[in-house]
Amino acid sequence: MPVRFEFHDKTAKDKPDGWEFSEKIMPAKGSKWILFTDATIPTNGAFETFRGNFGRMEATKENLDQIYRVLALHQGQ
């Protein structure tokens, strides 16, 4: 799934003083993530996650279990 990383949450806040891009803020290559998107159609060939970091969770067993619990609670609504 092609994802666009833009390093802002679209709240129009300025970046913090001294902030610079580095590889350490990117997800590790080969890591697995749960992505939340606003739209099911890519924009300019990629999906945008919901409000930056709020739109992704590492796909750990605990996070997956949490998502499955929420889905089960709201099934059929």
GISUL-V917550 format. One record per pair of residues at least 12 apart in sequence whose ideal C-beta (glycine too) atoms are under 6 Angstrom apart, sorted by the first residue. I is the first residue (numbers start at 1). J is the second residue. If there is no record, write none. Layout:
i:j
I:J
I:J
This chain:
i:j
2:46
3:46
3:47
4:46
4:48
9:51
9:52
32:59
33:56
33:58
33:59
34:57
34:59
35:49
35:56
36:50
36:55
38:50
